[in-house]
């Protein structure tokens, strides 16, 4: 997933719920997004750390995206083994 930062916090939560419901138990999820971004449409700030990660999610890979041409240190990517929906 690339573009959570353009969504409201509520919409990000809905996507996470959908991902958890549709992935096989402990399925793999790739996420690449800005670390933080202000959304002028609803006045909220979307923070990577504030996404609805579960304490049970297993981060297999997590790094700054400065290595990607055109990305800056304000971007992050991770590969996560997602805990199933509660």
Backbone as JSON Lines, residues from 0, in Angstrom:
{"i":0,"aa":"X","n":[0.85,-1.17,0.0],"ca":[0.0,0.0,0.0],"c":[0.9,1.23,0.0]}
{"i":1,"aa":"X","n":[0.6,2.14,-0.87],"ca":[1.32,3.39,-0.96],"c":[0.28,4.48,-1.11]}
{"i":2,"aa":"X","n":[0.12,5.34,-0.15],"ca":[-0.8,6.49,-0.21],"c":[-1.73,6.62,0.99]}
{"i":3,"aa":"X","n":[-1.47,5.96,2.08],"ca":[-2.29,6.19,3.27],"c":[-2.26,7.65,3.69]}
{"i":4,"aa":"X","n":[-1.17,8.34,3.43],"ca":[-1.01,9.71,3.9],"c":[-2.05,10.66,3.32]}
{"i":5,"aa":"X","n":[-2.63,10.3,2.18],"ca":[-3.65,11.16,1.58],"c":[-5.04,10.89,2.14]}
{"i":6,"aa":"X","n":[-5.15,9.89,3.01],"ca":[-6.44,9.48,3.55],"c":[-6.64,10.02,4.97]}
{"i":7,"aa":"X","n":[-7.89,10.13,5.36],"ca":[-8.18,10.51,6.75],"c":[-7.79,9.34,7.66]}
{"i":8,"aa":"X","n":[-7.6,9.63,8.94],"ca":[-7.26,8.58,9.9],"c":[-8.36,7.52,9.94]}
{"i":9,"aa":"X","n":[-9.6,7.93,9.81],"ca":[-10.73,7.01,9.81],"c":[-10.65,6.05,8.62]}
{"i":10,"aa":"X","n":[-10.33,6.59,7.45],"ca":[-10.23,5.76,6.24],"c":[-9.06,4.78,6.35]}
{"i":11,"aa":"X","n":[-7.94,5.22,6.9],"ca":[-6.8,4.32,7.1],"c":[-7.23,3.16,8.0]}
{"i":12,"aa":"X","n":[-7.96,3.46,9.04],"ca":[-8.46,2.42,9.94],"c":[-9.35,1.43,9.21]}
{"i":13,"aa":"X","n":[-10.2,1.93,8.31],"ca":[-11.06,1.05,7.53],"c":[-10.23,0.14,6.62]}
{"i":14,"aa":"X","n":[-9.18,0.67,6.01],"ca":[-8.31,-0.15,5.17],"c":[-7.6,-1.22,5.99]}
{"i":15,"aa":"X","n":[-7.1,-0.85,7.16],"ca":[-6.44,-1.84,8.0],"c":[-7.4,-2.96,8.4]}
{"i":16,"aa":"X","n":[-8.64,-2.61,8.72],"ca":[-9.64,-3.63,9.06],"c":[-9.88,-4.55,7.86]}
{"i":17,"aa":"X","n":[-9.99,-3.97,6.67],"ca":[-10.19,-4.76,5.46],"c":[-9.0,-5.68,5.2]}
{"i":18,"aa":"X","n":[-7.8,-5.16,5.35],"ca":[-6.58,-5.95,5.13],"c":[-6.56,-7.13,6.1]}
{"i":19,"aa":"X","n":[-6.85,-6.88,7.37],"ca":[-6.83,-7.96,8.36],"c":[-7.9,-9.01,8.08]}
{"i":20,"aa":"X","n":[-9.05,-8.58,7.58],"ca":[-10.14,-9.52,7.29],"c":[-9.85,-10.37,6.05]}
{"i":21,"aa":"X","n":[-9.15,-9.8,5.07],"ca":[-8.98,-10.49,3.79],"c":[-7.66,-11.24,3.64]}
{"i":22,"aa":"X","n":[-6.63,-10.84,4.38],"ca":[-5.37,-11.6,4.33],"c":[-5.56,-12.94,5.02]}
{"i":23,"aa":"X","n":[-4.81,-13.93,4.55],"ca":[-4.77,-15.18,5.29],"c":[-4.19,-14.87,6.67]}
{"i":24,"aa":"X","n":[-4.51,-15.65,7.7],"ca":[-3.93,-15.4,9.02],"c":[-2.4,-15.28,8.92]}
{"i":25,"aa":"X","n":[-1.87,-14.22,9.46],"ca":[-0.45,-13.9,9.47],"c":[0.09,-13.67,8.07]}
{"i":26,"aa":"X","n":[-0.78,-13.15,7.17],"ca":[-0.37,-12.82,5.81],"c":[0.59,-11.65,5.78]}
{"i":27,"aa":"X","n":[1.24,-11.47,4.65],"ca":[2.26,-10.43,4.47],"c":[1.63,-9.18,3.86]}
{"i":28,"aa":"X","n":[1.99,-8.03,4.42],"ca":[1.49,-6.73,3.98],"c":[2.7,-5.82,3.75]}
{"i":29,"aa":"X","n":[2.77,-5.18,2.58],"ca":[3.83,-4.21,2.27],"c":[3.22,-2.82,2.38]}
{"i":30,"aa":"X","n":[3.91,-1.94,3.08],"ca":[3.43,-0.58,3.27],"c":[4.59,0.39,3.06]}
{"i":31,"aa":"X","n":[4.38,1.39,2.21],"ca":[5.37,2.44,1.96],"c":[4.62,3.76,1.96]}
{"i":32,"aa":"X","n":[4.96,4.62,2.89],"ca":[4.23,5.88,3.05],"c":[5.12,6.95,3.67]}
{"i":33,"aa":"X","n":[4.63,8.16,3.63],"ca":[5.33,9.24,4.33],"c":[5.26,8.98,5.83]}
{"i":34,"aa":"X","n":[6.27,9.45,6.53],"ca":[6.3,9.3,7.98],"c":[5.19,10.14,8.61]}
{"i":35,"aa":"X","n":[4.95,11.31,8.04],"ca":[3.9,12.19,8.55],"c":[3.46,13.12,7.43]}
{"i":36,"aa":"X","n":[2.13,13.36,7.36],"ca":[1.64,14.27,6.34],"c":[0.34,14.92,6.81]}
{"i":37,"aa":"X","n":[0.27,16.23,6.64],"ca":[-0.95,16.98,6.96],"c":[-1.94,16.82,5.81]}
{"i":38,"aa":"X","n":[-3.17,16.5,6.14],"ca":[-4.23,16.35,5.14],"c":[-5.1,17.61,5.18]}
{"i":39,"aa":"X","n":[-4.99,18.48,4.18],"ca":[-5.76,19.73,4.19],"c":[-7.27,19.52,4.01]}
{"i":40,"aa":"X","n":[-7.66,18.35,3.52],"ca":[-9.08,18.09,3.29],"c":[-9.87,17.94,4.59]}
{"i":41,"aa":"X","n":[-9.23,17.35,5.61],"ca":[-9.95,17.18,6.88],"c":[-9.21,17.77,8.08]}
{"i":42,"aa":"X","n":[-8.04,18.37,7.83],"ca":[-7.29,19.04,8.9],"c":[-6.56,18.09,9.84]}
{"i":43,"aa":"X","n":[-6.43,16.82,9.47],"ca":[-5.72,15.87,10.33],"c":[-4.31,15.64,9.82]}
{"i":44,"aa":"X","n":[-3.47,15.1,10.68],"ca":[-2.12,14.7,10.31],"c":[-2.06,13.19,10.38]}
{"i":45,"aa":"X","n":[-1.58,12.58,9.32],"ca":[-1.45,11.13,9.25],"c":[-0.01,10.77,9.58]}
{"i":46,"aa":"X","n":[0.18,9.96,10.61],"ca":[1.51,9.54,11.03],"c":[1.65,8.03,10.89]}
{"i":47,"aa":"X","n":[2.73,7.6,10.27],"ca":[3.01,6.18,10.06],"c":[2.92,5.42,11.38]}
{"i":48,"aa":"X","n":[3.48,5.97,12.43],"ca":[3.48,5.32,13.74],"c":[2.08,5.18,14.31]}
{"i":49,"aa":"X","n":[1.16,6.04,13.87],"ca":[-0.2,6.03,14.41],"c":[-1.16,5.14,13.62]}
{"i":50,"aa":"X","n":[-0.7,4.53,12.54],"ca":[-1.57,3.61,11.81],"c":[-2.0,2.52,12.79]}
{"i":51,"aa":"X","n":[-3.12,1.89,12.55],"ca":[-3.62,0.9,13.52],"c":[-2.88,-0.44,13.47]}
{"i":52,"aa":"X","n":[-1.59,-0.36,13.75],"ca":[-0.8,-1.58,13.87],"c":[-1.24,-2.32,15.12]}
{"i":53,"aa":"X","n":[-1.14,-3.63,15.1],"ca":[-1.44,-4.44,16.28],"c":[-0.13,-4.71,17.01]}
{"i":54,"aa":"X","n":[-0.2,-4.83,18.33],"ca":[0.99,-5.21,19.09],"c":[1.5,-6.59,18.66]}
{"i":55,"aa":"X","n":[0.62,-7.38,18.03],"ca":[0.99,-8.71,17.59],"c":[1.59,-8.73,16.18]}
{"i":56,"aa":"X","n":[1.47,-7.64,15.43],"ca":[2.06,-7.59,14.09],"c":[3.57,-7.81,14.18]}
{"i":57,"aa":"X","n":[4.1,-8.55,13.22],"ca":[5.54,-8.85,13.19],"c":[6.18,-8.09,12.04]}
{"i":58,"aa":"X","n":[6.98,-7.09,12.36],"ca":[7.68,-6.32,11.34],"c":[8.9,-7.11,10.88]}
{"i":59,"aa":"X","n":[8.85,-7.57,9.64],"ca":[9.93,-8.38,9.07],"c":[11.01,-7.5,8.44]}
{"i":60,"aa":"X","n":[10.61,-6.33,8.01],"ca":[11.5,-5.4,7.31],"c":[10.95,-4.0,7.55]}
{"i":61,"aa":"X","n":[11.8,-3.07,7.9],"ca":[11.34,-1.71,8.2],"c":[12.52,-0.76,8.0]}
{"i":62,"aa":"X","n":[12.36,0.18,7.05],"ca":[13.48,1.1,6.83],"c":[13.0,2.43,6.24]}
{"i":63,"aa":"X","n":[13.86,3.4,6.35],"ca":[13.7,4.7,5.73],"c":[13.86,4.49,4.22]}
{"i":64,"aa":"X","n":[13.14,5.25,3.41],"ca":[13.2,5.06,1.96],"c":[14.18,6.0,1.25]}
{"i":65,"aa":"X","n":[15.16,6.51,1.96],"ca":[16.12,7.43,1.35],"c":[16.89,6.77,0.21]}
{"i":66,"aa":"X","n":[16.95,5.45,0.17],"ca":[17.67,4.71,-0.88],"c":[16.93,4.75,-2.21]}
{"i":67,"aa":"X","n":[15.65,5.09,-2.2],"ca":[14.84,5.09,-3.42],"c":[14.99,6.42,-4.13]}
{"i":68,"aa":"X","n":[15.27,6.39,-5.42],"ca":[15.42,7.62,-6.19],"c":[14.16,8.46,-6.07]}
{"i":69,"aa":"X","n":[14.31,9.7,-5.67],"ca":[13.18,10.6,-5.56],"c":[12.52,10.62,-4.19]}
{"i":70,"aa":"X","n":[12.79,9.63,-3.36],"ca":[12.21,9.62,-2.01],"c":[13.16,10.36,-1.07]}
{"i":71,"aa":"X","n":[12.62,10.9,-0.03],"ca":[13.47,11.56,0.95],"c":[13.33,10.84,2.29]}
{"i":72,"aa":"X","n":[13.99,11.34,3.27],"ca":[13.97,10.69,4.58],"c":[12.6,10.75,5.25]}
{"i":73,"aa":"X","n":[11.67,11.42,4.66],"ca":[10.33,11.49,5.21],"c":[9.44,10.34,4.79]}
{"i":74,"aa":"X","n":[10.02,9.32,4.15],"ca":[9.25,8.16,3.7],"c":[9.79,6.9,4.38]}
{"i":75,"aa":"X","n":[8.9,5.94,4.58],"ca":[9.26,4.7,5.27],"c":[8.57,3.53,4.58]}
{"i":76,"aa":"X","n":[9.23,2.38,4.55],"ca":[8.61,1.18,4.02],"c":[8.81,0.03,4.98]}
{"i":77,"aa":"X","n":[7.84,-0.88,4.98],"ca":[7.94,-2.03,5.84],"c":[7.2,-3.22,5.23]}
{"i":78,"aa":"X","n":[7.61,-4.39,5.65],"ca":[6.93,-5.63,5.32],"c":[6.51,-6.21,6.66]}
{"i":79,"aa":"X","n":[5.21,-6.48,6.78],"ca":[4.66,-6.87,8.07],"c":[3.86,-8.17,7.95]}
{"i":80,"aa":"X","n":[4.09,-9.08,8.87],"ca":[3.22,-10.25,8.99],"c":[2.08,-9.78,9.89]}
{"i":81,"aa":"X","n":[0.91,-9.6,9.28],"ca":[-0.22,-8.98,9.98],"c":[-0.97,-9.97,10.87]}
{"i":82,"aa":"X","n":[-1.18,-9.57,12.11],"ca":[-2.0,-10.37,13.02],"c":[-3.42,-10.4,12.5]}
{"i":83,"aa":"X","n":[-4.12,-11.52,12.65],"ca":[-5.51,-11.59,12.17],"c":[-6.41,-10.63,12.94]}
{"i":84,"aa":"X","n":[-7.55,-10.34,12.35],"ca":[-8.55,-9.48,13.01],"c":[-8.96,-10.13,14.33]}
{"i":85,"aa":"X","n":[-9.18,-9.29,15.32],"ca":[-9.57,-9.81,16.65],"c":[-10.98,-10.32,16.66]}
